[in-house]
Amino acid sequence: MSLLQAVQLEKRYVDGPAVVQVLAGLDLDVEAGDRIAIIGESGVGKSTLLHLLGALDQPTGGRLLFDGQDVFAQSEAELALFRNREVGFVFQFHHLLGDFTALENVMLPGLISRQPFGTTRTRATELLERVGLRARLAHRPGQLSGGEQQRVAVARALALRPRLLLADEPTGNLDPATGEEVQRLLIELNQESGSALVVATHNDRLAAAMERTLRLAEGRLHEAAGVPSARRGGLGGAAL
């Protein structure tokens, strides 16, 4: 069984008298441990797709299944629990809390889910050490470089050991060298944890490092022509 399955997913926006169709019957299967890149032109809907996959937004049609269960058939409380425990998010902009230290930012998901303080602190400390920020635990975001802030964001996303990690342009605001550091980190953590990684990116090097690269165009996903893949499959309802 797929970890995550989008079935004929649709998303429309009403803009005055116009209706903008962003996703039009999109299908996607994600298995545990997958490493997938979503590419496409700016404004095509890559961020919208990731927001739907992580239940940050509601589709206007279709279904999203996680472990075979319909995600959007759940109550708001159940959806909040799903987002907190099953999904980790890494965004182009770090969204760290400026008044909190790096350690406190990474502890937040555990504290929100009411895990024991000591366990949460230990987990956050271990993650920050893992991403190379052992000496930055007490630093606030304004005292960190852009690359360091993004590594804090990656650590925070992994705080509750999510089975699905969604990254929206995670290297978009970084210089090439720092972007490659974050790229290596995401791949290493994907391999070590076994969680699925889905990345929306314009970065060709990051896309090439994924196992599969899919192009979003005209509201659907298509195999990206000419992009090497470790594991190919069909689209439109078949396993990828």
Secondary structure, DSSP 8 states (H G I E B T S, - for coil): --SEEEEEEEEEEEETTEEEEEEEEEEEEE-TT-EEEEE--TTSSHHHHHHHHTTSS--SEEEEEETTEEGGGS-HHHHHHHHHHTEEEE-SS----TTS-HHHHHHHHHHHTT--HHHHHHHHHHHHHHTT-GGGTT--GGGS-HHHHHHHHHHHHTTT--SEEEEESTTTTS-HHHHHHHHHHHHHHHHHH--EEEEE-S-HHHHHTSSEEEEEETTEEEE-TT---SS----SSS--
